[in-house]
Amino acid sequence: MTFKITFIGAGSIGFTRGLLRDLLGVPEFKNIEVAFTDISAQNLDMVTELCQRDIDENGLDIKIQATQNRREALRDARYIFSVVRIGGLEAFQNDVDIPLKYGIDQCVGDTLCAGGIMYGQRGIPEMLNICKDIREVAEPDALLLNYANPMAMLTWACNKYGGVRTIGLCHGVQGGHRQIAKAFGLKKEEIDIICAGINHQTWYVSIKHKGEDLTGKLLEAFKNHPEFSVTEKVRIDMLRRFGYYSTESNGHLSEYVPWYRKRPEEINEWIDLGTWINGETGGYLRVCTEGRNWFKTDFPNWLKEPAMVYNQENRGEEHGSYIIEALETGRVYRGHFNVVNNGVISNLPNDAIIEAPGYVDRNGINMPHIGDLPLGPAAVCNVSISVQRLSVEAAVTGNDFLLRQAMMMDPLVGAVCNPKEIWQLVDEMLVAGEQWLPQYTEAIKKAKENLSTQSLIPTKDYKGAARLKVKSVEEMAQDKEGARKNAGESDKAIERPSAVH
């Protein structure tokens, strides 16, 4: 089989190298074309050198096309992986630090809340530019596989405004599936699940073992588990209040709802610092920063390590390669995908991006009808969907009034801040992100004027309830294996240290 796959944002080592291993582990894909593109020449060169070494060591006659010219990378591509981070870690720092001045304490800040909303404002215009290039130079009806966050917002914009078939992919469902099996003392393959909702707020509405429905027994299993009872307090409380377990980690989930991070003195009751994803303030920013610094410093040693082995046994759990395998070979794959709802989940809006089970074969990606979500989980999702819809329209139109309304409607922002504070917060975030927000030129002028002429609301020098220091390269060198895993994994919490009691 010969077709072309392009990676946009290929300098993201965690996703790019693992996805390439997964793809080239498919026996039929030994002659495909691979293109990498990234705005960072340094990152592109390093990742290309490492991945080309892997390819050569596996005896394949594939030469990576590495270019900073995105249109050339996309020319004649049938499949496109987007693993971009618009604004990089510099903008990500703003997404975490500026809201902290207003008391908004985020663990991640890349999906909802103040950080996720602004991340969407940067990402959506560039994703629409990418879609334009795909329409013009890629294969007709090319498929865009989006791994970038905010997942639902970007996928929504690409499908509604980009004119490109786009499916969003995430590993959250697989992670929760592993946890559920562990809570019951079973293997993952022994548990059958149906998970439905929206990205990062998907609910395990059916959990079965040998035909027995275990959903009603899950709360006790988690409460009694020695690790999860400490590390997943928010998720367990949501399970207690809403009746169903949610996909996303303790830290992620805590910033999507209004109840767990609104009072600084209470935050530590709900989180655990055994690993960042359990709720550390700015935790994902920290590990991404450490991973980037370690990869750049340690890169020569990566080339001395054994190459990745391309075979079926070594493939990871990311959906992307299995979708392409199913479409090209006809082998059936079942996964959970982010797509336009169109009635799949009856009590969520049709235009929203939902996450639900799907099947892929040569006939395409097919989403079975789920029906209604339970009312409580549906209500949680619908609040977030309202924020996403406002955010998407704001990003596409450059309408800062809609952007401010998205912030008002966000559960945690609204729980912590009053309207005047939210207006000033948006002014600050617009001005800080000016170089990545071309659609807001006029709004940024006005925001600068507001910040320089109006009487400002005092803000706090607040570092967060649970902020940890970014480790230096020297400190990371004390655990080189851990540092390398952090830099090399797309899922930066797949291996979690024991809980801190």
C-alpha positions as CSV (number, residue, x, y, z in Angstrom):
1,M,0.0,0.0,0.0
2,T,1.2,3.5,-0.8
3,F,-0.3,6.7,0.5
4,K,1.0,9.7,2.3
5,I,0.6,10.7,6.0
6,T,1.6,14.1,7.2
7,F,2.4,15.2,10.8
8,I,1.8,18.8,11.6
9,G,3.6,19.9,14.7
10,A,5.9,16.9,14.2
11,G,8.4,18.5,16.7
12,S,6.2,17.1,19.4
13,I,8.4,14.1,20.2
14,G,5.9,12.3,22.4
15,F,3.1,12.0,19.8
16,T,5.2,11.9,16.6
17,R,7.6,9.0,17.4
18,G,4.9,6.8,19.1
19,L,2.3,7.3,16.3
20,L,4.9,6.6,13.7
21,R,5.9,3.4,15.5
22,D,2.2,2.4,15.6
23,L,1.7,3.1,11.9
24,L,4.8,1.3,10.7
25,G,3.9,-1.7,12.9
26,V,1.1,-2.5,10.4
27,P,2.5,-5.0,7.9
28,E,0.8,-3.4,4.9
29,F,2.3,0.0,5.6
30,K,5.9,-0.7,4.9
31,N,5.9,1.5,1.8
32,I,3.9,4.5,2.8
33,E,5.1,8.1,2.5
34,V,5.7,10.2,5.6
35,A,6.0,13.9,5.9
36,F,6.9,16.0,9.0
37,T,6.4,19.7,9.3
38,D,6.9,22.1,12.3
39,I,7.5,25.8,12.8
40,S,10.6,25.0,15.0
41,A,13.5,24.0,12.8
42,Q,15.4,22.6,15.8
43,N,12.6,20.4,17.0
44,L,11.8,19.2,13.5
45,D,15.5,18.3,12.8
46,M,15.8,16.4,16.1
47,V,12.6,14.4,15.8
48,T,13.2,13.7,12.1
49,E,16.7,12.4,12.9
50,L,15.5,10.2,15.7
51,C,12.5,8.8,13.7
52,Q,14.6,8.2,10.6
53,R,17.0,6.3,12.7
54,D,14.1,4.1,13.9
55,I,12.9,3.6,10.3
56,D,16.4,2.6,9.1
57,E,17.0,0.2,12.0
58,N,13.8,-1.5,11.2
59,G,15.0,-2.1,7.6
60,L,12.3,0.0,5.9
61,D,12.9,2.0,2.7
62,I,11.1,5.1,3.8
63,K,12.6,8.5,3.8
64,I,10.9,11.1,5.9
65,Q,10.0,14.3,4.0
66,A,10.9,17.0,6.6
67,T,10.1,20.6,5.7
68,Q,9.0,23.8,7.3
69,N,6.8,24.4,4.3
70,R,3.5,23.1,5.5
71,R,1.9,23.1,2.0
72,E,4.7,20.9,0.7
73,A,4.3,18.5,3.6
74,L,0.5,18.3,2.9
75,R,0.8,17.9,-0.8
76,D,-1.1,14.7,-1.8
77,A,-1.5,13.6,1.8
78,R,-4.4,11.2,2.5
79,Y,-4.2,11.4,6.3
80,I,-3.0,14.3,8.4
81,F,-2.1,14.1,12.1
82,S,-2.3,17.5,14.0
83,V,-0.3,17.5,17.2
84,V,0.2,21.3,17.3
85,R,0.5,23.6,20.3
86,I,-0.2,27.1,19.0
87,G,1.9,29.6,21.0
88,G,4.0,26.8,22.5
89,L,4.9,26.8,26.2
90,E,5.3,30.6,26.3
91,A,1.6,31.1,25.7
92,F,0.7,28.1,27.9
93,Q,2.5,29.9,30.7
94,N,0.1,32.9,30.3
95,D,-2.9,30.5,30.3
96,V,-1.9,29.3,33.8
97,D,-0.3,32.4,35.4
98,I,-2.6,35.2,34.5
99,P,-5.8,33.4,35.8
100,L,-3.9,32.7,39.0
101,K,-3.8,36.5,39.7
102,Y,-7.6,36.3,39.8
103,G,-7.7,33.2,42.0
104,I,-8.4,30.7,39.2
105,D,-6.3,27.7,40.0
106,Q,-5.9,25.3,37.1
107,C,-4.2,22.0,36.9
108,V,-3.9,21.9,33.2
109,G,-5.8,24.8,31.5
110,D,-5.9,23.3,27.9
111,T,-9.5,22.2,27.5
112,L,-11.9,24.5,29.4
113,C,-11.6,27.2,32.0
114,A,-9.7,30.4,31.3
115,G,-6.6,28.7,29.9
116,G,-8.5,26.3,27.6
117,I,-10.7,29.1,26.2
118,M,-7.7,31.2,25.3
119,Y,-5.8,28.2,23.9
120,G,-8.8,27.7,21.6
121,Q,-8.6,31.4,20.5
122,R,-5.0,30.7,19.4
123,G,-5.6,27.3,17.9
124,I,-8.8,27.7,15.9
125,P,-7.5,30.4,13.4
126,E,-4.4,28.3,12.7
127,M,-6.4,25.1,12.4
128,L,-8.6,26.8,9.8
129,N,-5.4,27.9,7.9
130,I,-4.3,24.2,8.0
131,C,-7.7,23.2,6.7
132,K,-7.3,25.6,3.8
133,D,-4.0,24.1,2.9
134,I,-5.5,20.6,3.1
135,R,-8.4,21.5,0.8
136,E,-6.0,23.0,-1.7
137,V,-3.1,20.5,-1.9
138,A,-3.9,17.3,-0.1
139,E,-5.8,14.3,-1.6
140,P,-9.5,15.0,-2.1
141,D,-11.5,14.1,1.0
142,A,-8.3,13.8,3.1
143,L,-8.9,12.9,6.8
144,L,-7.6,15.2,9.5
145,L,-6.9,13.3,12.8
146,N,-6.7,16.0,15.5
147,Y,-4.8,15.3,18.7
148,A,-4.5,18.9,19.6
149,N,-6.3,20.6,22.5
150,P,-8.8,22.0,23.2
151,M,-10.0,18.9,21.4
152,A,-13.7,19.6,21.1
153,M,-13.3,23.3,20.1
154,L,-10.7,22.7,17.4
155,T,-12.5,19.7,16.0
156,W,-15.8,21.7,16.0
157,A,-14.2,24.6,14.1
158,C,-12.6,22.3,11.5
159,N,-15.8,20.5,10.8
160,K,-18.0,23.6,10.8
161,Y,-15.7,26.2,9.2
162,G,-12.7,24.3,7.8
163,G,-14.3,22.2,5.1
164,V,-12.2,19.2,6.1
165,R,-13.4,15.8,7.5
166,T,-12.0,16.0,11.0
167,I,-12.1,13.5,13.8
168,G,-10.7,14.2,17.3
169,L,-8.7,11.6,19.1
170,C,-7.8,11.3,22.8
171,H,-6.5,8.5,25.2
172,G,-8.7,9.5,28.1
173,V,-11.2,6.7,27.7
174,Q,-8.5,4.0,27.6
175,G,-6.9,5.4,30.8
176,G,-10.2,5.3,32.7
177,H,-10.9,1.8,31.4
178,R,-7.6,0.6,32.8
179,Q,-8.5,2.2,36.2
180,I,-11.9,0.6,36.3
181,A,-10.5,-2.8,35.6
182,K,-7.8,-2.3,38.3
183,A,-10.4,-1.2,40.8
184,F,-12.2,-4.5,40.4
185,G,-9.0,-6.5,40.3
186,L,-9.5,-7.5,36.7
187,K,-7.6,-7.1,33.4
188,K,-8.7,-4.4,31.1
189,E,-9.7,-6.8,28.4
190,E,-12.1,-8.5,30.8
191,I,-14.2,-5.4,31.2
192,D,-16.5,-4.2,28.4
193,I,-17.4,-0.5,28.5
194,I,-19.6,2.0,26.7
195,C,-18.4,5.6,27.3
196,A,-20.2,8.6,26.0
197,G,-20.3,12.4,26.5
198,I,-17.8,15.1,25.4
199,N,-14.0,15.0,25.3
200,H,-12.6,14.9,28.9
201,Q,-16.2,14.7,30.2
202,T,-17.1,11.3,28.8
203,W,-19.0,8.9,31.1
204,Y,-18.8,5.2,31.5
205,V,-22.5,4.5,31.2
206,S,-22.0,0.8,30.9
207,I,-19.4,-1.4,32.6
208,K,-19.8,-5.2,32.2
209,H,-17.8,-8.3,33.1
210,K,-19.0,-11.5,31.6
211,G,-22.4,-10.0,31.0
212,E,-22.8,-8.7,34.6
213,D,-23.4,-4.9,34.8
214,L,-20.9,-3.6,37.4
215,T,-21.8,0.1,37.1
216,G,-23.6,0.2,40.4
217,K,-20.7,-1.5,42.2
218,L,-18.1,1.0,41.0
219,L,-18.3,3.6,43.8
220,E,-17.5,1.0,46.5
221,A,-14.7,-0.4,44.4
222,F,-13.0,3.0,44.1
223,K,-13.7,4.1,47.7
224,N,-12.1,0.9,48.9
225,H,-9.1,0.9,46.6
226,P,-5.9,1.9,48.4
227,E,-4.5,4.1,45.7
228,F,-7.6,5.5,43.9
229,S,-9.3,6.5,47.2
230,V,-6.4,9.0,47.6
231,T,-5.6,10.0,44.1
232,E,-9.1,10.3,42.5
233,K,-11.1,12.1,45.2
234,V,-12.8,14.5,42.7
235,R,-13.7,11.7,40.3
236,I,-15.0,9.6,43.2
237,D,-17.1,12.5,44.5
238,M,-18.5,13.1,41.0
239,L,-19.3,9.4,40.8
240,R,-21.1,9.7,44.1
241,R,-23.1,12.7,43.1
242,F,-23.9,11.8,39.4
243,G,-23.8,8.0,39.5
244,Y,-21.2,7.5,36.7
245,Y,-17.5,7.6,36.4
246,S,-15.9,10.3,34.2
247,T,-13.0,9.7,31.9
248,E,-10.7,12.5,32.8
249,S,-8.1,12.6,35.5
250,N,-8.6,14.1,39.0
251,G,-6.8,17.3,38.1
252,H,-8.4,17.8,34.7
253,L,-11.9,17.2,36.0
254,S,-11.5,19.4,39.0
255,E,-11.0,22.5,36.7
256,Y,-14.1,21.7,34.5
257,V,-16.7,22.0,37.2
258,P,-17.3,24.7,39.8
259,W,-17.1,22.8,43.1
260,Y,-13.5,21.7,43.8
261,R,-11.0,24.4,43.0
262,K,-13.0,27.6,43.9
263,R,-11.7,28.0,47.5
264,P,-7.9,27.9,47.9
265,E,-8.1,26.5,51.4
266,E,-10.1,23.5,50.1
267,I,-8.2,22.6,47.0
268,N,-5.7,20.3,48.8
269,E,-8.6,18.3,50.3
270,W,-9.5,17.2,46.7
271,I,-6.1,16.6,45.1
272,D,-2.9,14.5,45.6
273,L,0.7,15.4,44.6
274,G,1.9,11.9,43.9
275,T,1.8,12.9,40.3
276,W,0.9,16.1,38.5
277,I,-2.3,14.8,37.0
278,N,-4.0,14.3,40.4
279,G,-4.4,18.1,40.7
280,E,-1.1,20.0,41.0
281,T,-1.4,23.7,40.1
282,G,0.0,24.2,36.6
283,G,1.1,20.5,36.7
284,Y,0.9,19.9,32.9
285,L,2.8,23.0,32.1
286,R,5.5,21.9,34.5
287,V,6.0,18.4,33.0
288,C,5.8,19.7,29.4
289,T,8.5,22.3,30.2
290,E,10.6,19.6,31.9
291,G,10.1,17.3,29.0
292,R,11.1,19.9,26.4
293,N,14.2,20.9,28.3
294,W,15.3,17.3,28.9
295,F,14.8,16.3,25.3
296,K,16.9,19.2,24.0
297,T,19.6,18.5,26.5
298,D,19.6,14.7,26.4
299,F,19.0,14.3,22.6
300,P,22.5,12.9,21.7
301,N,21.9,10.1,24.2
302,W,18.5,9.2,22.6
303,L,20.3,8.4,19.4
304,K,22.5,6.0,21.3
305,E,19.6,4.1,22.8
306,P,18.1,1.1,20.9
307,A,15.7,2.0,18.1
308,M,12.0,1.5,18.5
309,V,10.9,-1.9,17.1
310,Y,8.1,-1.7,14.6
311,N,5.7,-4.7,15.1
312,Q,2.1,-5.3,16.2
313,E,3.1,-6.2,19.7
314,N,4.8,-2.8,20.4
315,R,1.9,-0.6,19.1
316,G,0.4,1.8,21.7
317,E,-3.2,2.6,22.5
318,E,-3.5,5.8,20.5
319,H,-6.5,5.4,18.1
320,G,-4.9,7.0,15.0
321,S,-2.9,4.1,13.5
322,Y,-5.8,1.7,14.1
323,I,-8.3,4.0,12.3
324,I,-6.0,4.3,9.3
325,E,-5.4,0.5,9.3
326,A,-9.1,-0.2,9.4
327,L,-9.9,2.3,6.6
328,E,-7.1,0.9,4.4
329,T,-7.2,-2.9,5.1
330,G,-10.8,-3.4,6.2
331,R,-9.9,-4.9,9.6
332,V,-12.5,-3.7,12.0
333,Y,-11.5,-1.3,14.8
334,R,-13.6,-0.2,17.7
335,G,-12.6,2.9,19.6
336,H,-14.0,6.2,21.1
337,F,-13.9,9.1,18.7
338,N,-14.7,12.8,18.8
339,V,-17.2,13.7,16.0
340,V,-20.1,16.0,15.2
341,N,-23.0,14.7,17.3
342,N,-25.7,14.6,14.6
343,G,-28.1,12.7,16.9
344,V,-25.6,10.1,18.2
345,I,-26.3,11.3,21.8
346,S,-30.0,12.4,21.8
347,N,-29.9,14.9,24.6
348,L,-26.8,16.7,23.6
349,P,-26.9,19.4,20.8
350,N,-26.5,18.1,17.3
351,D,-23.8,20.6,16.4
352,A,-21.6,19.7,19.4
353,I,-18.5,17.5,19.2
354,I,-19.3,14.4,21.2
355,E,-17.1,11.5,22.2
356,A,-18.6,8.1,21.8
357,P,-17.9,4.5,20.6
358,G,-17.4,4.1,16.9
359,Y,-16.4,1.4,14.4
360,V,-14.1,1.7,11.5
361,D,-13.6,-0.5,8.4
362,R,-13.2,0.1,4.7
363,N,-16.7,1.7,4.6
364,G,-15.5,4.5,6.9
365,I,-16.0,5.7,10.5
366,N,-19.5,4.7,11.8
367,M,-21.0,5.9,15.1
368,P,-23.8,3.8,16.6
369,H,-26.8,5.6,18.1
370,I,-26.3,5.9,21.9
371,G,-29.6,7.6,22.9
372,D,-29.9,9.8,25.9
373,L,-27.1,10.2,28.4
374,P,-28.3,10.1,32.1
375,L,-29.7,13.5,32.9
376,G,-27.0,14.5,35.4
377,P,-24.0,13.7,33.2
378,A,-25.9,15.3,30.2
379,A,-26.3,18.5,32.3
380,V,-22.6,18.7,33.1
381,C,-21.8,18.2,29.4
382,N,-24.3,20.8,28.2
383,V,-22.7,23.5,30.4
384,S,-19.4,22.8,28.8
385,I,-20.8,22.7,25.3
386,S,-22.2,26.2,25.8
387,V,-18.7,27.4,26.7
388,Q,-17.3,25.6,23.7
389,R,-19.8,27.0,21.3
390,L,-19.2,30.6,22.5
391,S,-15.5,30.1,22.3
392,V,-15.5,28.7,18.8
393,E,-17.7,31.5,17.4
394,A,-15.5,34.1,19.2
395,A,-12.3,32.6,17.8
396,V,-13.7,32.5,14.2
397,T,-15.1,36.0,14.3
398,G,-12.7,37.8,16.6
399,N,-15.7,38.9,18.6
400,D,-14.3,39.6,22.1
401,F,-17.9,40.1,23.5
402,L,-18.5,36.4,22.8
403,L,-15.1,35.6,24.3
404,R,-16.0,37.4,27.5
405,Q,-19.4,35.6,27.6
406,A,-17.6,32.2,27.2
407,M,-15.5,33.1,30.3
408,M,-18.6,34.2,32.2
409,M,-20.3,30.9,31.4
410,D,-17.2,28.7,32.3
411,P,-18.0,26.9,35.5
412,L,-14.8,27.5,37.4
413,V,-14.2,31.0,36.2
414,G,-17.7,32.0,37.1
415,A,-17.4,30.3,40.5
416,V,-14.3,32.3,41.4
417,C,-14.7,35.7,39.6
418,N,-17.3,38.4,39.3
419,P,-18.2,40.0,36.0
420,K,-15.8,43.0,36.4
421,E,-12.9,40.7,37.2
422,I,-13.7,38.5,34.2
423,W,-13.7,41.5,31.9
424,Q,-10.3,42.6,33.2
425,L,-9.0,39.1,33.0
426,V,-9.9,38.9,29.4
427,D,-8.2,42.2,28.7
428,E,-5.0,40.9,30.3
429,M,-5.1,37.6,28.4
430,L,-5.8,39.3,25.1
431,V,-2.9,41.7,25.5
432,A,-0.5,38.9,26.6
433,G,-1.4,36.7,23.7
434,E,-1.4,39.5,21.0
435,Q,1.2,37.8,18.8
436,W,-1.0,34.7,18.4
437,L,-4.4,36.4,18.1
438,P,-4.6,38.2,14.8
439,Q,-8.4,38.1,14.7
440,Y,-8.5,40.3,17.8
441,T,-6.5,43.3,16.6
442,E,-9.2,45.9,17.4
443,A,-10.2,44.2,20.7
444,I,-6.5,44.2,21.8
445,K,-6.2,47.9,21.1
446,K,-9.2,48.5,23.3
447,A,-8.0,46.1,26.0
448,K,-4.6,48.0,26.2
449,E,-6.5,51.2,26.6
450,N,-8.7,49.7,29.3
451,L,-5.6,48.5,31.2
452,S,-3.8,51.8,31.0
453,T,-6.6,54.3,31.6
454,Q,-9.2,52.6,33.9
455,S,-9.0,52.1,37.6
456,L,-8.0,48.4,37.8
457,I,-9.3,45.8,40.2
458,P,-6.4,44.7,42.5
459,T,-5.1,41.2,41.7
460,K,-3.2,38.7,43.8
461,D,0.3,37.5,43.8
462,Y,-1.1,34.0,44.0
463,K,1.1,31.0,43.1
464,G,-1.7,28.5,43.5
465,A,-2.7,26.0,46.2
466,A,-0.4,23.3,45.0
467,R,2.4,24.7,42.7
468,L,5.6,22.8,42.4
469,K,8.9,24.1,41.0
470,V,10.0,23.2,37.5
471,K,12.9,20.8,37.9
472,S,16.3,21.9,36.4
473,V,18.0,19.6,34.0
474,E,20.5,18.7,36.8
475,E,17.6,17.7,39.0
476,M,16.0,15.6,36.2
477,A,19.3,13.9,35.7
478,Q,19.0,12.2,39.0
479,D,16.2,10.1,37.4
480,K,17.2,9.9,33.8
481,E,14.7,7.1,33.0
482,G,11.8,9.1,34.4
483,A,12.9,12.2,32.6
484,R,13.1,10.3,29.3
485,K,9.7,8.7,29.8
486,N,8.2,12.1,30.5
487,A,9.7,13.6,27.3
488,G,8.9,10.6,25.1
489,E,5.3,9.8,26.1
490,S,2.2,11.3,24.5
491,D,0.3,10.4,27.6
492,K,2.4,12.1,30.3
493,A,0.6,10.3,33.1
494,I,0.4,6.8,31.8
495,E,2.7,5.7,34.6
496,R,1.7,7.3,37.9
497,P,3.8,7.3,41.1
498,S,2.2,6.1,44.3
499,A,-0.1,8.5,46.0
500,V,1.3,11.1,48.5
501,H,-0.8,10.4,51.7
